[in-house]
Amino acid sequence: MASNPTSNDLLFRLAAERTRRALNYTVIAQSADEVQDVQNAPSVSMGPYLIASDKTDLLTSLSVYSQRGNSRDQIRLLFMNAIALGIWRAMGKQSRLVGAEHRPPHTALLTFGVPFSE
């Protein structure tokens, strides 16, 4: 970067930072083998985990969407906001990250938690 940044340099840096902040959902891919274990479904495993860990207050802020993938390695895609991803990791679940989105695609279905809001 130049020693004397221009206003355009600043504009591009700020735009890049805003773009990173706007990616609210992490995309996790699950393989066919992972999907066969029912405990890898957030709708099945997250509720009992939150109850057992006395963190049910997080239910009003976590958001998980699901969409069918298109290959054996990515048979299910999970779109998790930061709170849901933190819970998923605390549960010791696999997190094969394959992307990030501002919000889930319209074809994804709410799997667990509350709908996204802006």
Accessible surface in RSA format (square Angstrom, percent):
REM  Atomic radii and reference values for relative SASA: ProtOr
REM  Chains: A
REM  Algorithm: Lee & Richards
REM  Probe-radius: 1.40
REM  Slices: 20
REM RES _ NUM      All-atoms   Total-Side   Main-Chain    Non-polar    All polar
REM                ABS   REL    ABS   REL    ABS   REL    ABS   REL    ABS   REL
RES MET A   1   172.83  89.5  83.04  55.0  89.80 213.8  70.80  60.2 102.03 135.2
RES ALA A   2    66.39  61.0  42.02  64.8  24.37  55.4  53.83  75.8  12.56  33.3
RES SER A   3   109.59  92.6  72.95  97.4  36.64  84.4  57.02 121.4  52.57  73.7
RES ASN A   4   123.59  85.2 112.32 108.5  11.27  27.1  32.75  78.8  90.84  87.8
RES PRO A   5    80.83  58.9  56.52  51.5  24.31  88.4  56.52  46.7  24.31 151.1
RES THR A   6    79.95  56.9  70.35  71.3   9.60  22.9  74.91 100.6   5.04   7.6
RES SER A   7    93.23  78.8  76.86 102.6  16.37  37.7  52.66 112.1  40.57  56.8
RES ASN A   8    89.02  61.4  88.96  86.0   0.06   0.2   7.87  18.9  81.15  78.4
RES ASP A   9    42.74  29.9  38.72  38.5   4.02   9.5   3.25   7.6  39.49  39.4
RES LEU A  10    81.00  45.1  80.11  57.3   0.89   2.2  81.00  56.9   0.00   0.0
RES LEU A  11   107.38  59.8 105.30  75.3   2.07   5.2 107.18  75.3   0.20   0.5
RES PHE A  12   138.66  69.4 133.19  82.5   5.47  14.2 133.91  81.2   4.75  13.6
RES ARG A  13   116.51  48.9 110.16  56.2   6.35  15.1  52.13  71.3  64.38  39.0
RES LEU A  14    88.18  49.1  84.81  60.7   3.37   8.5  85.11  59.8   3.07   8.3
RES ALA A  15    49.95  45.9  41.39  63.9   8.56  19.5  48.44  68.2   1.51   4.0
RES ALA A  16    45.97  42.3  37.74  58.2   8.23  18.7  44.67  62.9   1.30   3.5
RES GLU A  17    54.16  31.1  53.07  40.2   1.09   2.6  13.49  26.1  40.67  33.2
RES ARG A  18   173.10  72.7 172.68  88.0   0.42   1.0  46.75  63.9 126.35  76.6
RES THR A  19    81.97  58.3  78.19  79.3   3.79   9.0  56.27  75.6  25.70  38.9
RES ARG A  20   155.22  65.2 141.10  71.9  14.12  33.6  68.92  94.2  86.29  52.3
RES ARG A  21   169.35  71.1 144.50  73.7  24.85  59.2  80.18 109.6  89.17  54.0
RES ALA A  22    35.59  32.7  28.57  44.1   7.02  16.0  35.54  50.1   0.04   0.1
RES LEU A  23    79.04  44.0  58.56  41.9  20.48  51.5  58.56  41.1  20.48  55.1
RES ASN A  24    66.02  45.5  52.14  50.4  13.89  33.4  19.58  47.1  46.44  44.9
RES TYR A  25     7.04   3.3   6.53   3.7   0.52   1.3   4.42   3.3   2.62   3.2
RES THR A  26    28.80  20.5  28.57  29.0   0.22   0.5   5.55   7.5  23.25  35.1
RES VAL A  27     9.42   6.2   9.42   8.5   0.00   0.0   9.42   8.2   0.00   0.0
RES ILE A  28     0.55   0.3   0.55   0.4   0.00   0.0   0.55   0.4   0.00   0.0
RES ALA A  29     1.40   1.3   0.00   0.0   1.40   3.2   0.00   0.0   1.40   3.7
RES GLN A  30     5.61   3.1   5.61   4.1   0.00   0.0   2.15   4.6   3.46   2.6
RES SER A  31    23.25  19.7  23.25  31.0   0.00   0.0  17.65  37.6   5.61   7.9
RES ALA A  32     8.64   7.9   6.35   9.8   2.29   5.2   7.30  10.3   1.34   3.6
RES ASP A  33    95.77  67.1  85.05  84.7  10.73  25.4  29.18  68.7  66.59  66.4
RES GLU A  34    33.98  19.5  30.59  23.1   3.39   8.1  23.91  46.2  10.07   8.2
RES VAL A  35    49.97  32.9  38.92  35.2  11.05  26.6  38.92  33.8  11.05  30.0
RES GLN A  36   143.43  80.2 108.13  79.0  35.30  84.0  42.81  91.1 100.62  76.3
RES ASP A  37    71.93  50.4  63.91  63.6   8.03  19.0  27.62  65.0  44.31  44.2
RES VAL A  38    89.20  58.7  84.01  76.1   5.18  12.5  87.35  75.9   1.85   5.0
RES GLN A  39    83.84  46.9  83.84  61.3   0.00   0.0  35.23  75.0  48.61  36.9
RES ASN A  40    20.59  14.2  20.59  19.9   0.00   0.0   1.28   3.1  19.31  18.7
RES ALA A  41    13.61  12.5  13.61  21.0   0.00   0.0  13.61  19.2   0.00   0.0
RES PRO A  42     0.98   0.7   0.98   0.9   0.00   0.0   0.98   0.8   0.00   0.0
RES SER A  43    58.92  49.8  36.78  49.1  22.14  51.0  19.92  42.4  39.00  54.6
RES VAL A  44    60.32  39.7  49.35  44.7  10.97  26.4  53.69  46.7   6.63  18.0
RES SER A  45     6.36   5.4   2.66   3.6   3.70   8.5   3.81   8.1   2.55   3.6
RES MET A  46     0.00   0.0   0.00   0.0   0.00   0.0   0.00   0.0   0.00   0.0
RES GLY A  47    14.74  18.2   0.00   N/A  14.74  18.2  14.54  39.9   0.20   0.4
RES PRO A  48    82.89  60.4  75.90  69.2   6.99  25.4  79.91  66.0   2.97  18.5
RES TYR A  49    58.25  27.2  52.07  29.6   6.17  16.1  44.66  33.6  13.59  16.7
RES LEU A  50     0.32   0.2   0.32   0.2   0.00   0.0   0.32   0.2   0.00   0.0
RES ILE A  51   125.33  71.3 112.26  83.6  13.07  31.5 112.69  81.1  12.64  34.3
RES ALA A  52    92.42  85.0  50.81  78.4  41.61  94.7  62.16  87.5  30.26  80.2
RES SER A  53    38.37  32.4  16.36  21.8  22.01  50.7  26.65  56.8  11.72  16.4
RES ASP A  54   127.92  89.6 109.37 108.9  18.55  43.9  30.40  71.5  97.53  97.3
RES LYS A  55    83.52  40.7  83.36  51.1   0.15   0.4  42.77  38.5  40.74  43.4
RES THR A  56    60.30  42.9  54.23  55.0   6.07  14.5  25.57  34.3  34.72  52.5
RES ASP A  57   108.40  75.9  87.35  86.9  21.05  49.8  51.63 121.5  56.76  56.6
RES LEU A  58    50.26  28.0  50.26  36.0   0.00   0.0  50.26  35.3   0.00   0.0
RES LEU A  59    65.88  36.7  63.06  45.1   2.83   7.1  63.08  44.3   2.80   7.5
RES THR A  60   109.44  77.8  91.96  93.2  17.48  41.7  73.29  98.4  36.14  54.6
RES SER A  61    44.58  37.7  34.15  45.6  10.43  24.0  34.17  72.8  10.41  14.6
RES LEU A  62     0.00   0.0   0.00   0.0   0.00   0.0   0.00   0.0   0.00   0.0
RES SER A  63     2.26   1.9   2.26   3.0   0.00   0.0   2.26   4.8   0.00   0.0
RES VAL A  64     0.00   0.0   0.00   0.0   0.00   0.0   0.00   0.0   0.00   0.0
RES TYR A  65    18.60   8.7  18.60  10.6   0.00   0.0  13.06   9.8   5.54   6.8
RES SER A  66    22.21  18.8  19.54  26.1   2.67   6.2   9.77  20.8  12.44  17.4
RES GLN A  67    44.77  25.0  39.13  28.6   5.64  13.4  15.70  33.4  29.07  22.0
RES ARG A  68   206.31  86.6 181.27  92.4  25.04  59.6  66.03  90.2 140.28  85.0
RES GLY A  69    16.25  20.0   0.00   N/A  16.25  20.0   4.07  11.2  12.18  27.3
RES ASN A  70   142.93  98.6 105.31 101.8  37.62  90.6  43.90 105.7  99.03  95.7
RES SER A  71    55.73  47.1  40.61  54.2  15.12  34.8  47.17 100.5   8.56  12.0
RES ARG A  72   156.39  65.7 145.19  74.0  11.20  26.7  68.21  93.2  88.17  53.4
RES ASP A  73    94.16  66.0  93.51  93.1   0.65   1.5  16.42  38.7  77.74  77.5
RES GLN A  74    54.50  30.5  54.50  39.8   0.00   0.0   3.13   6.7  51.38  39.0
RES ILE A  75    63.87  36.3  60.55  45.1   3.32   8.0  60.55  43.6   3.32   9.0
RES ARG A  76    45.12  18.9  45.12  23.0   0.00   0.0  16.12  22.0  29.00  17.6
RES LEU A  77    30.71  17.1  30.71  22.0   0.00   0.0  30.71  21.6   0.00   0.0
RES LEU A  78     0.26   0.1   0.26   0.2   0.00   0.0   0.26   0.2   0.00   0.0
RES PHE A  79     6.81   3.4   6.81   4.2   0.00   0.0   6.81   4.1   0.00   0.0
RES MET A  80     0.15   0.1   0.00   0.0   0.15   0.4   0.00   0.0   0.15   0.2
RES ASN A  81    24.82  17.1  24.82  24.0   0.00   0.0   9.85  23.7  14.97  14.5
RES ALA A  82    81.51  74.9  65.65 101.3  15.86  36.1  70.82  99.7  10.69  28.3
RES ILE A  83    66.45  37.8  59.28  44.2   7.17  17.3  65.21  47.0   1.24   3.4
RES ALA A  84     0.00   0.0   0.00   0.0   0.00   0.0   0.00   0.0   0.00   0.0
RES LEU A  85    17.60   9.8  17.60  12.6   0.00   0.0  17.60  12.4   0.00   0.0
RES GLY A  86    40.34  49.8   0.00   N/A  40.34  49.8  33.86  92.9   6.48  14.5
RES ILE A  87     9.43   5.4   7.26   5.4   2.17   5.2   8.78   6.3   0.65   1.8
RES TRP A  88     0.73   0.3   0.73   0.4   0.00   0.0   0.73   0.4   0.00   0.0
RES ARG A  89   121.89  51.2 105.72  53.9  16.17  38.5  45.03  61.5  76.86  46.6
RES ALA A  90    64.34  59.2  26.43  40.8  37.91  86.2  39.49  55.6  24.86  65.8
RES MET A  91    37.03  19.2   8.28   5.5  28.75  68.4  12.69  10.8  24.34  32.2
RES GLY A  92    66.86  82.4   0.00   N/A  66.86  82.4  34.63  95.0  32.23  72.2
RES LYS A  93    43.18  21.1  31.05  19.0  12.14  28.9  12.21  11.0  30.97  33.0
RES GLN A  94   124.94  69.9 115.51  84.4   9.43  22.5  34.55  73.5  90.39  68.6
RES SER A  95    33.74  28.5   9.38  12.5  24.36  56.1   9.92  21.1  23.82  33.4
RES ARG A  96    92.52  38.8  85.75  43.7   6.77  16.1  64.57  88.2  27.96  16.9
RES LEU A  97    84.77  47.2  58.17  41.6  26.60  66.9  58.27  40.9  26.49  71.3
RES VAL A  98    62.75  41.3  23.66  21.4  39.09  94.2  33.30  28.9  29.45  79.9
RES GLY A  99    36.99  45.6   0.00   N/A  36.99  45.6  30.66  84.1   6.33  14.2
RES ALA A 100    46.28  42.6  25.68  39.6  20.60  46.9  25.68  36.2  20.60  54.6
RES GLU A 101    72.41  41.6  70.29  53.2   2.12   5.0   3.62   7.0  68.79  56.2
RES HIS A 102    73.19  40.0  69.81  48.5   3.38   8.6  61.90  63.8  11.29  13.1
RES ARG A 103    91.98  38.6  86.64  44.2   5.34  12.7  12.51  17.1  79.47  48.2
RES PRO A 104     6.48   4.7   0.72   0.7   5.75  20.9   0.72   0.6   5.75  35.8
RES PRO A 105    47.82  34.9  33.51  30.5  14.31  52.0  44.63  36.8   3.20  19.9
RES HIS A 106   179.15  97.9 144.80 100.6  34.35  87.9  99.46 102.5  79.69  92.7
RES THR A 107    99.29  70.6  77.81  78.9  21.48  51.2  82.57 110.9  16.72  25.3
RES ALA A 108     8.93   8.2   0.00   0.0   8.93  20.3   0.00   0.0   8.93  23.7
RES LEU A 109   131.63  73.3 130.25  93.2   1.38   3.5 131.63  92.4   0.00   0.0
RES LEU A 110    75.34  42.0  45.52  32.6  29.83  75.0  45.52  32.0  29.83  80.3
RES THR A 111    37.68  26.8  17.32  17.6  20.37  48.5  20.59  27.7  17.10  25.8
RES PHE A 112    36.07  18.0  31.10  19.3   4.98  12.9  36.07  21.9   0.00   0.0
RES GLY A 113    28.14  34.7   0.00   N/A  28.14  34.7   4.72  12.9  23.42  52.5
RES VAL A 114    52.59  34.6  52.34  47.4   0.25   0.6  52.59  45.7   0.00   0.0
RES PRO A 115    85.99  62.7  76.89  70.1   9.10  33.1  76.89  63.5   9.10  56.5
RES PHE A 116    66.37  33.2  48.24  29.9  18.14  47.2  53.87  32.7  12.50  35.8
RES SER A 117   102.58  86.7  72.10  96.2  30.48  70.2  41.93  89.3  60.65  85.0
RES GLU A 118   147.15  84.5  65.93  49.9  81.23 193.4  71.62 138.5  75.54  61.7
END  Absolute sums over single chains surface
CHAIN  1 A     7536.6       6075.0       1461.6       4331.7       3204.9
END  Absolute sums over all chains
TOTAL          7536.6       6075.0       1461.6       4331.7       3204.9
